[in-house]
Amino acid sequence: MCHGRGAAAAAALLGALVAITALLPACSKPLFPDNTYRTQYDHYDRLRGQFVEPRQTDAYGRPVPSLRERLKPR
């Protein structure tokens, strides 16, 4: 009988640890905030009026990377 109770307690503890570990990254800051430059080239392009936003909205209103605009030769 004690063996079954100990296994249930261990499973509950493991479940609690997994839940806590899954919630921890939600408290951290994003790696690249939207209001900062990602590279030194972003600052250079903005100063010369050639900066292209990293994301644009598609026909359905979802944000997508603006790769075509960013990789277009100037």
N, C-alpha and C positions, 0 to 999 in steps of 0.2 A: 503494500500500500504506500509506503513512503517513497518508493521509487517513482511511482506515477505522479505524485504530488511534486516531487523535485523536478521532474522533466517538464511539467506544466509551468512551474515557476521559472525554469531556465528559458523556456520558449517565450514566456511573457517578457522576461528581461531582454532577451534577444530582440523581440519585436519593438520594445521601447527604445532600445539603442539604435535600431534601424530607422525608426521614426525621427528620433532626435538628429541623427546624422543626415537624414534627407532634408530636414528643415534648416540646418545651419547655413548652407550656401545662400539661402534667400535673404539672409541678414547682411551679406557683404555688398560692397559697392561694385558697380560694373567696371570692367577692366578699361573700357574706352567710353567715357561719358560723351554725350552728344555735343556738349558745349566746348570741347577741347579739340586741339589738332591731333590727328593720329600720327602724322609724320612731319618732319621738317618741310617737306615738299608742299603739304597743305597750307602752311603759313606763307611760303613763297608764292604759291599760286593765288592765294587770297590777296596778298599785297599788290599783285599785278592784274587783278580782276579776272583771273582765269580759273578760279576755284569752282569745282563741280561738287554738289552735295553727294555724299556717299550713298544715299538712298533716294528713291523716287517712288511714287505710287503707280501701280499698274491700273489697268482698266477697271478692276474690281475694287480699287481703293486700298489694296494691301501694299505695305512697304516692301520694295525689292531693291537689291543692289543696282546702282546705275552704272553697270560695267561698260556698256557701250559708250556712254558719254565720257567716262573717266579714261578709257583706253583709246579714244579717238585721237589721231595725230593733230597737232595744233600748228 
